[in-house]
């Protein structure tokens, strides 16, 4: 550990200490993690007409739980609707 501290202290500003700290002897780069998709890549905006009574209930319910709640409720309702046998 003292050797490492001495290398850091004695390193000139032009010489990078980081290359000495990182072991690249295996010669392969670590694999990058897959990028998390953005909300806009997973969702599409749409305009629909909702009955007044249902809209009031949706607004009331979603205001209690915060941002994204309307989207969650509508997506869940559509999933249930499409998963039920006709």
MARMARRO-794130 format. One record per residue: residue in one letter; z, y, x of N, C-alpha, C in turn. Coordinates in Angstrom, 2 decimals, always signed. Example, Ala and Ser with C-alpha at 12.3 -4.5 7.8 and 13.67 -1.06 7.14 Angstrom:
REM residues 2
{code=a; npz=+7.80; npy=-5.69; npx=+13.19; capz=+7.80; capy=-4.50; capx=+12.30; cpz=+7.80; cpy=-3.30; cpx=+13.20}
{code=s; npz=+7.08; npy=-2.25; npx=+12.85; capz=+7.14; capy=-1.06; capx=+13.67; cpz=+7.87; cpy=+0.03; cpx=+12.90}
//
This chain:
REM residues 86
{code=x; npz=+0.00; npy=-1.18; npx=+0.83; capz=+0.00; capy=+0.00; capx=+0.00; cpz=+0.00; cpy=+1.25; cpx=+0.88}
{code=x; npz=+0.74; npy=+1.22; npx=+1.98; capz=+0.77; capy=+2.36; capx=+2.88; cpz=-0.61; cpy=+2.63; cpx=+3.49}
{code=x; npz=-1.35; npy=+1.53; npx=+3.77; capz=-2.71; capy=+1.70; capx=+4.30; cpz=-3.58; cpy=+2.46; cpx=+3.30}
{code=x; npz=-3.45; npy=+2.11; npx=+2.04; capz=-4.22; capy=+2.76; capx=+1.00; cpz=-3.85; cpy=+4.23; cpx=+0.88}
{code=x; npz=-2.57; npy=+4.53; npx=+0.92; capz=-2.11; capy=+5.92; capx=+0.85; cpz=-2.65; cpy=+6.72; cpx=+2.04}
{code=x; npz=-2.64; npy=+6.12; npx=+3.21; capz=-3.15; capy=+6.80; capx=+4.40; cpz=-4.65; cpy=+7.06; cpx=+4.30}
{code=x; npz=-5.40; npy=+6.10; npx=+3.74; capz=-6.84; capy=+6.30; capx=+3.55; cpz=-7.11; cpy=+7.47; cpx=+2.62}
{code=x; npz=-6.32; npy=+7.54; npx=+1.56; capz=-6.50; capy=+8.62; capx=+0.60; cpz=-6.17; cpy=+9.96; cpx=+1.23}
{code=x; npz=-5.09; npy=+10.01; npx=+1.97; capz=-4.68; capy=+11.27; capx=+2.62; cpz=-5.68; cpy=+11.71; cpx=+3.68}
{code=x; npz=-6.23; npy=+10.75; npx=+4.43; capz=-7.10; capy=+11.11; capx=+5.54; cpz=-8.57; cpy=+11.25; cpx=+5.15}
{code=x; npz=-8.90; npy=+10.93; npx=+3.94; capz=-10.30; capy=+11.00; capx=+3.52; cpz=-10.78; cpy=+12.44; cpx=+3.49}
{code=x; npz=-11.95; npy=+12.64; npx=+4.03; capz=-12.52; capy=+13.99; capx=+3.99; cpz=-13.08; cpy=+14.24; cpx=+2.60}
{code=x; npz=-13.39; npy=+15.48; npx=+2.28; capz=-13.90; capy=+15.83; capx=+0.96; cpz=-15.28; cpy=+15.24; cpx=+0.71}
{code=x; npz=-16.03; npy=+14.95; npx=+1.76; capz=-17.37; capy=+14.39; capx=+1.57; cpz=-17.36; cpy=+12.87; cpx=+1.41}
{code=x; npz=-16.28; npy=+12.24; npx=+1.78; capz=-16.20; capy=+10.78; capx=+1.71; cpz=-15.43; cpy=+10.38; cpx=+0.44}
{code=x; npz=-15.98; npy=+9.47; npx=-0.32; capz=-15.35; capy=+9.02; capx=-1.54; cpz=-14.40; cpy=+7.87; cpx=-1.26}
{code=x; npz=-13.19; npy=+7.99; npx=-1.71; capz=-12.20; capy=+6.93; capx=-1.56; cpz=-12.43; cpy=+5.86; cpx=-2.61}
{code=x; npz=-13.00; npy=+6.25; npx=-3.73; capz=-13.17; capy=+5.32; capx=-4.84; cpz=-13.98; cpy=+4.10; cpx=-4.45}
{code=x; npz=-14.99; npy=+4.27; npx=-3.63; capz=-15.82; capy=+3.12; capx=-3.25; cpz=-15.01; cpy=+2.10; cpx=-2.46}
{code=x; npz=-13.99; npy=+2.54; npx=-1.77; capz=-13.14; capy=+1.63; capx=-1.02; cpz=-12.15; cpy=+0.92; cpx=-1.93}
{code=x; npz=-11.84; npy=+1.50; npx=-3.07; capz=-10.88; capy=+0.91; capx=-3.98; cpz=-11.51; cpy=-0.10; cpx=-4.93}
{code=x; npz=-12.81; npy=-0.01; npx=-5.14; capz=-13.50; capy=-0.88; capx=-6.09; cpz=-14.16; cpy=-2.01; cpx=-5.35}
{code=x; npz=-13.89; npy=-3.24; npx=-5.77; capz=-14.46; capy=-4.42; capx=-5.15; cpz=-15.79; cpy=-4.74; cpx=-5.82}
{code=x; npz=-16.89; npy=-4.51; npx=-5.11; capz=-18.22; capy=-4.82; capx=-5.61; cpz=-18.81; cpy=-6.02; cpx=-4.90}
{code=x; npz=-17.98; npy=-6.85; npx=-4.32; capz=-18.47; capy=-7.96; capx=-3.51; cpz=-19.18; cpy=-9.03; cpx=-4.34}
{code=x; npz=-18.90; npy=-9.12; npx=-5.63; capz=-19.54; capy=-10.14; capx=-6.45; cpz=-20.98; cpy=-9.75; cpx=-6.81}
{code=x; npz=-21.36; npy=-8.51; npx=-6.63; capz=-22.74; capy=-8.08; capx=-6.74; cpz=-23.31; cpy=-7.94; cpx=-8.14}
{code=x; npz=-22.52; npy=-8.16; npx=-9.17; capz=-23.04; capy=-7.99; capx=-10.52; cpz=-22.30; cpy=-6.87; cpx=-11.23}
{code=x; npz=-23.02; npy=-6.20; npx=-12.09; capz=-22.40; capy=-5.12; capx=-12.85; cpz=-21.69; cpy=-5.72; cpx=-14.06}
{code=x; npz=-20.56; npy=-5.13; npx=-14.46; capz=-19.91; capy=-5.62; capx=-15.68; cpz=-20.79; cpy=-5.30; cpx=-16.89}
{code=x; npz=-20.80; npy=-6.21; npx=-17.86; capz=-21.62; capy=-6.00; capx=-19.06; cpz=-21.01; cpy=-4.90; cpx=-19.91}
{code=x; npz=-21.88; npy=-4.04; npx=-20.42; capz=-21.43; capy=-2.96; capx=-21.29; cpz=-21.12; cpy=-3.54; cpx=-22.67}
{code=x; npz=-20.08; npy=-3.02; npx=-23.29; capz=-19.73; capy=-3.44; capx=-24.64; cpz=-20.77; cpy=-2.92; cpx=-25.61}
{code=x; npz=-21.04; npy=-3.66; npx=-26.68; capz=-22.01; capy=-3.16; capx=-27.65; cpz=-21.51; cpy=-1.87; cpx=-28.29}
{code=x; npz=-22.43; npy=-0.95; npx=-28.52; capz=-22.09; capy=+0.35; capx=-29.09; cpz=-21.74; cpy=+0.20; cpx=-30.56}
{code=x; npz=-20.67; npy=+0.83; npx=-30.99; capz=-20.29; capy=+0.82; capx=-32.39; cpz=-21.27; cpy=+1.71; cpx=-33.16}
{code=x; npz=-21.79; npy=+1.18; npx=-34.26; capz=-22.76; capy=+1.94; capx=-35.05; cpz=-22.08; cpy=+3.10; cpx=-35.74}
{code=x; npz=-22.82; npy=+4.19; npx=-35.87; capz=-22.32; capy=+5.37; capx=-36.54; cpz=-22.32; cpy=+5.15; cpx=-38.05}
{code=x; npz=-21.49; npy=+5.90; npx=-38.74; capz=-21.39; capy=+5.81; capx=-40.20; cpz=-22.77; cpy=+5.98; cpx=-40.83}
{code=x; npz=-23.53; npy=+6.94; npx=-40.35; capz=-24.85; capy=+7.23; capx=-40.92; cpz=-25.84; cpy=+6.09; cpx=-40.71}
{code=x; npz=-25.60; npy=+5.24; npx=-39.72; capz=-26.47; capy=+4.09; capx=-39.48; cpz=-26.16; cpy=+2.93; cpx=-40.43}
{code=x; npz=-24.95; npy=+2.94; npx=-40.99; capz=-24.53; capy=+1.86; capx=-41.87; cpz=-24.56; cpy=+2.24; cpx=-43.34}
{code=x; npz=-24.71; npy=+3.52; npx=-43.64; capz=-24.66; capy=+4.00; capx=-45.01; cpz=-25.84; cpy=+4.93; cpx=-45.30}
{code=x; npz=-26.18; npy=+5.02; npx=-46.58; capz=-27.24; capy=+5.93; capx=-47.00; cpz=-26.72; cpy=+6.73; cpx=-48.19}
{code=x; npz=-27.00; npy=+8.02; npx=-48.18; capz=-26.56; capy=+8.90; capx=-49.24; cpz=-27.49; cpy=+8.76; cpx=-50.44}
{code=x; npz=-26.89; npy=+8.82; npx=-51.65; capz=-27.67; capy=+8.70; capx=-52.88; cpz=-27.02; cpy=+9.56; cpx=-53.95}
{code=x; npz=-27.81; npy=+10.02; npx=-54.88; capz=-27.31; capy=+10.81; capx=-56.00; cpz=-27.44; cpy=+9.99; cpx=-57.26}
{code=x; npz=-26.36; npy=+9.90; npx=-58.02; capz=-26.36; capy=+9.14; capx=-59.26; cpz=-25.65; cpy=+9.93; cpx=-60.34}
{code=x; npz=-25.89; npy=+9.55; npx=-61.58; capz=-25.20; capy=+10.15; capx=-62.71; cpz=-24.08; cpy=+9.21; cpx=-63.13}
{code=x; npz=-22.86; npy=+9.77; npx=-63.27; capz=-21.68; capy=+8.99; capx=-63.65; cpz=-21.12; cpy=+9.60; cpx=-64.94}
{code=x; npz=-20.73; npy=+8.74; npx=-65.85; capz=-20.12; capy=+9.22; capx=-67.09; cpz=-18.90; cpy=+10.08; cpx=-66.77}
{code=x; npz=-18.68; npy=+11.13; npx=-67.54; capz=-17.59; capy=+12.09; capx=-67.29; cpz=-16.24; cpy=+11.41; cpx=-67.15}
{code=x; npz=-15.94; npy=+10.49; npx=-68.06; capz=-14.64; capy=+9.81; capx=-68.04; cpz=-14.46; cpy=+9.01; cpx=-66.74}
{code=x; npz=-15.52; npy=+8.30; npx=-66.35; capz=-15.45; capy=+7.52; capx=-65.12; cpz=-15.36; cpy=+8.42; cpx=-63.89}
{code=x; npz=-16.08; npy=+9.54; npx=-63.92; capz=-16.04; capy=+10.50; capx=-62.81; cpz=-14.64; cpy=+11.07; cpx=-62.65}
{code=x; npz=-13.99; npy=+11.41; npx=-63.76; capz=-12.62; capy=+11.94; capx=-63.70; cpz=-11.66; cpy=+10.92; cpx=-63.11}
{code=x; npz=-11.81; npy=+9.65; npx=-63.52; capz=-10.95; capy=+8.60; capx=-62.96; cpz=-11.21; cpy=+8.39; cpx=-61.47}
{code=x; npz=-12.49; npy=+8.42; npx=-61.10; capz=-12.86; capy=+8.26; capx=-59.69; cpz=-12.28; cpy=+9.39; cpx=-58.85}
{code=x; npz=-12.42; npy=+10.62; npx=-59.33; capz=-11.87; capy=+11.77; capx=-58.60; cpz=-10.35; cpy=+11.69; cpx=-58.48}
{code=x; npz=-9.70; npy=+11.32; npx=-59.57; capz=-8.24; capy=+11.22; capx=-59.57; cpz=-7.76; cpy=+10.15; cpx=-58.58}
{code=x; npz=-8.37; npy=+8.98; npx=-58.65; capz=-7.99; capy=+7.88; capx=-57.77; cpz=-8.26; cpy=+8.21; cpx=-56.30}
{code=x; npz=-9.41; npy=+8.79; npx=-56.02; capz=-9.77; capy=+9.05; capx=-54.63; cpz=-8.96; cpy=+10.19; cpx=-54.03}
{code=x; npz=-8.50; npy=+11.14; npx=-54.84; capz=-7.72; capy=+12.24; capx=-54.29; cpz=-6.35; cpy=+11.76; cpx=-53.81}
{code=x; npz=-5.85; npy=+10.68; npx=-54.39; capz=-4.55; capy=+10.13; capx=-53.98; cpz=-4.62; cpy=+9.50; cpx=-52.59}
{code=x; npz=-5.78; npy=+8.93; npx=-52.24; capz=-5.88; capy=+8.16; capx=-51.00; cpz=-6.66; cpy=+8.85; cpx=-49.89}
{code=x; npz=-7.33; npy=+9.94; npx=-50.20; capz=-7.96; capy=+10.71; capx=-49.15; cpz=-9.42; cpy=+10.41; cpx=-48.89}
{code=x; npz=-9.85; npy=+10.90; npx=-47.76; capz=-11.26; capy=+10.86; capx=-47.36; cpz=-11.82; cpy=+9.44; cpx=-47.32}
{code=x; npz=-13.03; npy=+9.28; npx=-47.86; capz=-13.71; capy=+8.00; capx=-47.82; cpz=-13.37; cpy=+7.07; cpx=-48.96}
{code=x; npz=-12.43; npy=+7.46; npx=-49.79; capz=-11.98; capy=+6.57; capx=-50.85; cpz=-13.04; cpy=+6.38; cpx=-51.94}
{code=x; npz=-13.77; npy=+7.42; npx=-52.30; capz=-14.83; capy=+7.28; capx=-53.30; cpz=-15.89; cpy=+6.29; cpx=-52.80}
{code=x; npz=-16.27; npy=+6.41; npx=-51.55; capz=-17.25; capy=+5.51; capx=-50.96; cpz=-16.75; cpy=+4.08; cpx=-51.02}
{code=x; npz=-15.49; npy=+3.87; npx=-50.66; capz=-14.92; capy=+2.52; capx=-50.67; cpz=-14.92; cpy=+1.94; cpx=-52.08}
{code=x; npz=-14.49; npy=+2.75; npx=-53.07; capz=-14.41; capy=+2.27; capx=-54.45; cpz=-15.80; cpy=+1.90; cpx=-54.97}
{code=x; npz=-16.78; npy=+2.76; npx=-54.76; capz=-18.13; capy=+2.50; capx=-55.26; cpz=-18.75; cpy=+1.30; cpx=-54.56}
{code=x; npz=-18.58; npy=+1.19; npx=-53.25; capz=-19.13; capy=+0.04; capx=-52.53; cpz=-18.48; cpy=-1.26; cpx=-53.01}
{code=x; npz=-17.17; npy=-1.25; npx=-53.23; capz=-16.48; capy=-2.44; capx=-53.70; cpz=-16.96; cpy=-2.83; cpx=-55.10}
{code=x; npz=-17.13; npy=-1.84; npx=-55.98; capz=-17.60; capy=-2.11; capx=-57.34; cpz=-19.01; cpy=-2.70; cpx=-57.32}
{code=x; npz=-19.89; npy=-2.15; npx=-56.48; capz=-21.25; capy=-2.67; capx=-56.38; cpz=-21.28; cpy=-4.09; cpx=-55.81}
{code=x; npz=-20.43; npy=-4.35; npx=-54.80; capz=-20.35; capy=-5.70; capx=-54.24; cpz=-19.94; cpy=-6.71; cpx=-55.32}
{code=x; npz=-18.93; npy=-6.35; npx=-56.11; capz=-18.47; capy=-7.24; capx=-57.18; cpz=-19.57; cpy=-7.42; cpx=-58.23}
{code=x; npz=-20.24; npy=-6.37; npx=-58.59; capz=-21.30; capy=-6.43; capx=-59.60; cpz=-22.41; cpy=-7.37; cpx=-59.15}
{code=x; npz=-22.85; npy=-7.24; npx=-57.89; capz=-23.96; capy=-8.04; capx=-57.40; cpz=-23.55; cpy=-9.46; cpx=-57.03}
{code=x; npz=-22.29; npy=-9.73; npx=-56.81; capz=-21.86; capy=-11.08; capx=-56.45; cpz=-21.60; cpy=-11.95; cpx=-57.68}
{code=x; npz=-21.43; npy=-11.35; npx=-58.86; capz=-21.20; capy=-12.11; capx=-60.08; cpz=-22.51; cpy=-12.71; cpx=-60.57}
{code=x; npz=-22.44; npy=-13.95; npx=-61.07; capz=-23.67; capy=-14.54; capx=-61.62; cpz=-24.12; cpy=-13.79; cpx=-62.88}
{code=x; npz=-25.40; npy=-13.65; npx=-63.04; capz=-25.94; capy=-12.92; capx=-64.20; cpz=-25.84; cpy=-13.72; cpx=-65.47}
//
